[in-house]
Amino acid sequence: MQQFNDNDIQELKDIVRVGIVSSVNAGKMTARIKIQDQGIVTGDLKIVQNPPKGLEPWIPKVGQWVLCIFKPDGEGDGFILGGI
């Protein structure tokens, strides 16, 4: 089994992040997230949605903790996967 080194761990921390919703644009299905351990607020991130037929899409609320995933290219593009 392959072991993770410090570089691998840091890369994963940069890709998968937990933060607090600071603002929501329901019309565009985006939100901005405060990443507390880095002291930053993201740009608009797309809210991933896949509701069952007939149900409203999930939209996070300001102050809610969410799980986000970011593209590894370092440009800050990412997605909100859901609430935690």
C-alpha positions as CSV (number, residue, x, y, z in Angstrom):
1,M,0.0,0.0,0.0
2,Q,1.3,3.4,-1.0
3,Q,2.0,5.9,1.8
4,F,1.1,9.6,1.6
5,N,3.9,12.1,2.0
6,D,3.6,15.6,3.3
7,N,3.2,17.0,-0.2
8,D,0.3,14.6,-0.9
9,I,-1.4,15.6,2.3
10,Q,-1.1,19.3,1.6
11,E,-2.5,18.8,-1.9
12,L,-5.5,17.1,-0.6
13,K,-6.0,19.9,2.0
14,D,-6.0,22.4,-0.9
15,I,-8.5,20.4,-2.9
16,V,-11.0,19.5,-0.2
17,R,-12.0,22.2,2.3
18,V,-14.6,22.9,4.9
19,G,-16.0,26.4,5.3
20,I,-18.9,28.7,6.4
21,V,-21.3,30.2,3.8
22,S,-20.8,34.0,3.8
23,S,-23.2,34.9,1.0
24,V,-25.6,33.1,-1.4
25,N,-26.8,33.9,-4.9
26,A,-29.8,31.5,-5.3
27,G,-30.6,32.8,-8.8
28,K,-27.1,31.8,-10.1
29,M,-26.9,28.8,-7.7
30,T,-23.6,30.1,-6.3
31,A,-22.2,31.0,-2.9
32,R,-19.1,32.4,-1.3
33,I,-17.4,30.5,1.5
34,K,-15.2,31.7,4.3
35,I,-12.3,29.3,4.8
36,Q,-11.4,30.1,8.4
37,D,-8.0,28.3,8.7
38,Q,-6.8,30.4,5.7
39,G,-8.6,33.6,6.6
40,I,-10.1,33.9,3.1
41,V,-13.5,34.2,1.4
42,T,-13.8,32.4,-1.9
43,G,-15.2,33.8,-5.1
44,D,-18.5,32.5,-6.2
45,L,-18.6,28.7,-6.1
46,K,-21.2,26.6,-7.9
47,I,-23.6,24.7,-5.7
48,V,-23.8,21.1,-6.8
49,Q,-27.4,19.9,-7.0
50,N,-29.1,16.7,-7.9
51,P,-32.5,16.7,-6.3
52,P,-35.0,13.9,-6.9
53,K,-37.7,14.8,-9.4
54,G,-40.3,17.2,-8.0
55,L,-38.1,18.5,-5.1
56,E,-36.5,21.9,-4.8
57,P,-32.7,22.1,-5.2
58,W,-30.7,22.4,-2.0
59,I,-29.3,25.9,-1.4
60,P,-27.1,26.5,1.7
61,K,-27.9,29.3,4.2
62,V,-25.5,32.0,5.3
63,G,-23.6,30.7,8.4
64,Q,-24.0,27.0,7.4
65,W,-20.9,24.8,7.3
66,V,-20.3,23.2,3.9
67,L,-17.9,20.8,2.2
68,C,-16.2,22.2,-0.9
69,I,-13.9,20.7,-3.5
70,F,-11.6,22.8,-5.6
71,K,-9.8,22.2,-8.9
72,P,-6.2,21.4,-8.3
73,D,-5.0,24.0,-10.8
74,G,-4.8,26.7,-8.1
75,E,-7.2,29.1,-9.8
76,G,-9.7,28.9,-6.9
77,D,-12.5,27.4,-9.0
78,G,-14.6,25.0,-7.0
79,F,-17.9,23.5,-6.0
80,I,-20.0,23.2,-2.9
81,L,-20.9,19.6,-2.4
82,G,-23.3,19.9,0.5
83,G,-23.9,20.9,4.1
84,I,-22.2,19.3,7.0
